[in-house]
Structure formats: C-alpha cells, structure tokens
C-alpha cells in the first residue's frame, strides 16, 4: 500500500514539483561543494578578529581639520582604498577597514601575529621622492648645515646625514610598479633590491630630471623622509636618458640590505600608492589567540548543543514531521555556511549568536506548518489535502514574520558596527534559508516524497 502511494505521488508530480526538487538538489550539491573540507571551521569560512585573534588599529588622519567636509570625505575614502590595496597585496586576509568618525579609520586584521609589522604596513605614508644631493656625510656624527632655505638635511637608514634640495625632482606618482628581486651580481649576490617601473609620463619626468644632473652628481631615493640609497649619476644612465623615456623606464632600483619582509612591504606600499596625508596610530589592541580559541570553542559548543537538543526534541514531539524538520535544519545550516563562504563574509562571535537564533527560527517555520496540518487532519481531511491546505494557510504567517526579521537584519547591516554587522549577516542569510527550507524543502518531502501517507490519522486526531 505504501509503495503504491509513493508511486502515485511520483507520477503526479507537476513541473513546479520537479523545479522544487531540482532546486533542492542543486542547493545541496552547491553548498556541500563550497563547504569542503568541512573542518576545521577556519578552512570553511573566514573568522573575525574576535574568533581567531589579530590586531586592531585606529588611525587618525593628520591635517584634515582645515579641509572642507567634502575634502575630508575624499581624503578618508582614499586612505581606506589605499590601505585595502596594501593589506590585500600583503596577504592579510579578511581585513576590515572602515571609517570611524570624521578623521579616523578602523583597521581590523584577523590572524595577524605581528603588531609591529602591521603598524609599519598600515602607518607608512609611502611618500617616495627623488632628490638631488648637495652634500653627503660620511658618519652619523657629521653636522651638516644647509646653505639655503631651499635645502634640508635627511638621514639614511644608518643615520648618516645628507643635504638635499627640498624640491624633489620626481615623486612616487611616477611609478606604475615595484617588485622585489634578488641580486645576481658577484659583489651583492643574494641581496634583495626593489626594481621600479615608471609609467610613461613618469619616465619622461625622470628623463627630464636626469638631464638636469651631471655625471658624478648623486640622486637620493627617499621614502618617508629616509634616504634608502643615493647613487651617483653615471655616463651610461645619461646616455640612456638621451635616447628617451623608454630607455630609463625600468632602470631604477632601491637598495639597502633589506630583509625579505621589509622588501616585500616597501614594494607593496609603493605599488598601492602614497597616502594623501600622514596618519598616526592612536590606538592599538592585540587580541591573543587563546581568547580566539576560547570564543570558537564556546560558540561551537553552543551551536552543537542547541542543534543536538532540537534534533532530539523534534522527532519525540512531532514524530515523522520532526525528522523532516531536522532535515530542513541540516539543509539550512549548509546554506548558511556556504553563503558565508560564497560572499566572502566573516564569521564573528555575534555571528555565532545569529546562527543559534537561525536554528530556532528554522524549526519555528516548520512548527507553524505542522500545527496547521494537524488542524486540517482534525477537520477530517485526507493526509495529502491536509498537507496542501496546511502549507497554504501557513504561507502568509511565515512570510510576514520572516520578512520583518530580514528588514531588521538589513537595517542592522546598514547602520551597525562590526559586531552588529556580523550578527545581521548570519541572521539575514539564516532567515532567508529557513523560509526556503520550510516552504520548499519541507513541502517537497511531505507532499511529494510520500511522507504524508504515513501520518497516523488516529494519533493526529486525538492530539490536543
């Protein structure tokens, strides 16, 4: 009897039924593919600063108090863009960089273990200048005095002073690329240097600057007011300049006995461009990995315990329907975590709270449907008719309740800060998934997979 009922349900499937079944299968396969390898959790989704530790910096832009509001907004937006490019190129994944007030920028770097390294990468202005050297010192103890206001004293990385012209011959705006290379020469074998590539306009400016210099003059390569090298102008580079900008486009390097990390950092900040104004680190907090592990463990324990309790309770109270609710719950968890992966969202501790709330809301939608079906069975309808009517009468209630929650999550996402946004993201995705699971997945299982034929009419009729 049961087999014939299942066969009739299969043969009576409409196009809409097949579409629902196909969508469930597609959602399941896609979700599982994005969730592989399933564990550990940080391989599945990005973890926020509060879960895996890292560095939190608050930067204050200097000198923007005299700007107009529009200029301030533009300056802060440019700082955010440049810093984002820097951390992306450096490989600091899941960084959160956003405005904080009128003149500050918040930078969260999850997983970063070296605060000093992060401070150097984020805080450097990266103002690259090429300046004519007037006089070079020989030791840090030299006391060089500029001969005019158009000159200034800068020091190299060893503290040796140089007198240079204040007006640079060229700036970092002329660059199109900067890459780290290893020297192959006999004297400097194995040493790192940064090869600069000028854009066409910048290369022409470099040619014009070289034509102003004589053989034997020195040109200082200055980064953030520190001289990294001051090579002499040779006859060969003068000859190259005479041939035009293409001959010097890739001919300049920065040397200075770099470590690998230092050379990489300098190249990145040069590629990303100089900050429009100087920034100061006004607040720095390091979140230790122990706190992160504790947060993950407690959060995951909360999810697992709540998940298991619901998995046990639903079949006990709703019997076969409880198993369907559990299947829908599993599917929604797949959808939720896969969506976090697909949209490159970051899971935070408040986000875990949103997941726990989603577990309850997923079951809640199914409970509303099950109670409607029970009412229709008490009225004497057949199992299949009770299921169809129950879903129809539940639709408006479920949609109204969940749409208001989605709107609330959307508002929190727009106006909330980092932790609030983490909660809003998981809640919003979870609610959308719970609606799909209740109205599509559960209905297909009950109505078309034949489960409705196994509803014990006597038990349903006697229940109160």
Steps between C-alpha positions, in 0.01 A plus 500: 500500500775742597697410186203568274436833673860605444473400135183706453665803664796466265281468191286802597792742528447822307759722337507719812563190711794401283638853520478492879670162515769613257566818698538301824747263337695789344512699825622194691775411252620861463503553877698182566752587229572837662517351850766241418720404695234579768753526787680685653257789496761756392547302177128532426425864585705805590522561874484847647741671736307385806526134398854451374683792658696765317565873512263793528632844404337840509667753269454874513552705183717805555428851374145446373331722759554798270339325202142538384263211584516380139881505501509313832267232365710463188823477700366235738357298210838512322675384817259207530550404135880514522515307828266237359730454201801469729359232728355307206836491323683410819267204554328614820171325432159614630620845598228745597582863421234765549439856607478584868369848567610800296877454493572142606520161330448166674716210381430145620755241387384150606773240527786753498764392750745791479354837611821686411492365145135597464572849634781548249290386207194702597663811644756574230418799288717352220602840367769415245718788379811534284713789627826652384778455756696818577735347756536150645628427848737218585389410854200549730702754698531743209327834560391622158338842471288597196623807312151628412132457594457297180711225653442257786681224685378143474662186637538154357415178683838503673457853629743660254379853408456639149423853385240481223289745306155538655324492164503140374583432137253213491237338729341160542210611279729421208505127583288229345659200676752394763627143536747321725796330330816325610834630383702267278815711504825371646534771765134508608399142425184400687416851618146625445417815311179666377472555126290804406300537181392848394181573314557679165441846645716425801778359281504823302520696826791280603675575170449872556643468853807310376568767241527754784770295671864455411711187505616452859197671657304289743127438496346399834214251505293613799209307655311674782793742556755219535771463235520140379768553238683788332667369185727708282387601154711307250572569138306190401177620664551842340536331162184301565311817588609654172323216315160584652269382780477138387872451564467590872152367574632188676850614598458615862530292816487553877770320697571488870572153643133416540351203679247305296201634694629856487562492125156350441332763717676792330417369154135462597461849642666644190266309270192597701603865499569759765240597756358848430589614853705365787322271746576426864416180685299632796379165631631148464362180651627148449247219545682191616442162335397343832199732523420416141512126562283534810246702304492244221469208740221657704316619192524163328394320819194726514412422139556124541307472826205700367510304176500161676221596741276604212589188300392287798190700593336535160456125424384438856219756472415504129615148409540472124451873453780554752738306275400724208567809714844360583577446131395859428722619785803318358431649156475852641830464684661391171347803328610739774865396518528465122359852459758637743768335287357614166457864604839503674326603823678485834363294786514684833393412852170694460465312171501174693212642706319564172556136400356377829195723448470367144480144630195591705338698217548215251314263729241768581390522135451126484311497830250754364445281194468179700240651733294618202516151350385350831202736506401394147530131594275557800247649260490165318704577189718238334873510573594653164217756513593589858860556396410725208252705699739522794775648283261745334368628834853523645646694209392851601595450865849371416567764233381790718704391801818434303484807275487728804804320642684533168426874492631533855819315405540725195470814715755363747733426209473859372538691826672253730868470586719191452351264764143608419563443130629149574175421678292659223673302224449157653147586614397631157642204308361257756147642481497489120625142515237404759222631275633298209537186711152528650304598190692303237707219650257393773202518264671284239590241762155485656286540191691338216738258666207312646549585866144631526367147453672390820328755726312295760149641478387368835788654693463831320125505568540428871775759556405821673 
